[in-house]
Amino acid sequence: MAGNIGAEKYVPGTYAKRKPGAEALVGHYVRSWEGRRLTQEAEDRARAAAAELPPCIAFSRKIGVGALEIADIVAKKLNYRVADRELIEQIASQANISENAIAFFDERFPGYTHRTLKYLFGEKSFIDSDYSRHLFSAVFAIAGLEPTIFVGRGTHLILPRDRVLAVRCICSNEYRAKRIAEIMDIDRSAAEKRLGGIDKEQAAFFKKVFNQKEASPYEFDLVVNLDHFADTGAVADIVSLAFERKFKTSA
């Protein structure tokens, strides 16, 4: 496991490895969306409508299980980019950036956002839920731009099921608390308290956005119990192989 970091630097859903800031990554996506839109203005809209999302991986987990660490290992194997909870929220919460994402995606996949939200929530919820529209469009636009591994925010429920390998990482609360205590350099009881609050926030998010209490195992291609794997690299190997077999790649 990577070395400890101070509690004030810890962001739920991350691990000890230093990663590029979310703002820098948001800038990458905005520049890419704007550049792609300029080059696509002369393209036939029928071709854009027929464009297909690259196959992706979506990790679902309780905070603290270590899914982001596994995602980073898989990303290196497949040469994919990782989009985690913090990045997705950055895009979804900033109206000007979110609208840019919506425009980019709707240009390439006309009507997809509306059809998906209507299917999940019904017409009334689609009209009332600006947050859901921004969140979904952020995920769609990232997925449409480049091959991506998503971690968190229910992305396995948002993206087309035939274009995603959906992976659920689970473990005992004891495993999570031990890991968070080491990462944040706090004692076990403090870690358990932190996780309790994080779990409530996550449950509230799923209720608000997906009207679900928890993730069903039947939603996933693969469920992995981290209590029984000492090496996260081994889990990354399993996920990579499952992805390659599902989409018949030679990565």
C-alpha positions, 0 to 999 in steps of 0.5 A: 500500500502507498505511504500515509498522507495527512488527513487534511489532504485526503479526498474520499474516493482517492488513495495516497498516490498523488494525481493531477488536480481535478481542475487541470483534468477539467481543462483537458476535457474542455479544450478537447471538446471545443477542439473536436466541435470545431473539427466536426462542424464540417462533418456530416451529422449522420456520421456523428449520429452513428458514432459509437462510444468506445468501450469503457470500464465502470467501477462501483464501490464503497469508499475505502475499498481501493477501487481507484488504485485498481483503476489506475493499474488497469488504465496503465495496462489498457492505455486508458484515462481514469475519471474519478468521482472528483473529476465528474463532480467538477464538471457536473457542478460548473454550469458553463463547463457542463453545458459545454459537455452537453453540447459536445455529446448531443452533437455526436449522439443526438437525443441520447441524454434525453432518452436515457434520463426519460427511461430512468426517471420518467418525463417529470423527473427529467424536466426537474433534475438539472443536477442529473442532466449535468451529471449524466452529460458529463459522463457521456461527454467524457466517455465520448471523447476518449477510452475511459475508466470511470470510478464512482457516481453510478456510471455503470447505470448511466452508460450504454450497458453493451459498451461498459464492463461494470465492476463492483468492488466490495469488502468488509467494513473492517477492511475499509476502516483499516485502509482509511486509518492507514491512508489518513493516519488516524485511529480505527474509531475515527476512520469508522466514524468518517466512513459512516458519514461518507456512506450516508452521503453516498446512499443519499446520492443514489436515492436522489439520482437513481432512486436506489438504496444500494447497488444490486449485484445483478447490475455488474459483470464482475463482483470482486471481494477485496477481503480475499485478495492481498494484491490489488495488481491481481484484481487489476489483472482480472478486470483487464482480462474480463474487459479484453474478453468482453470486447475482444481487444488485444490490449 
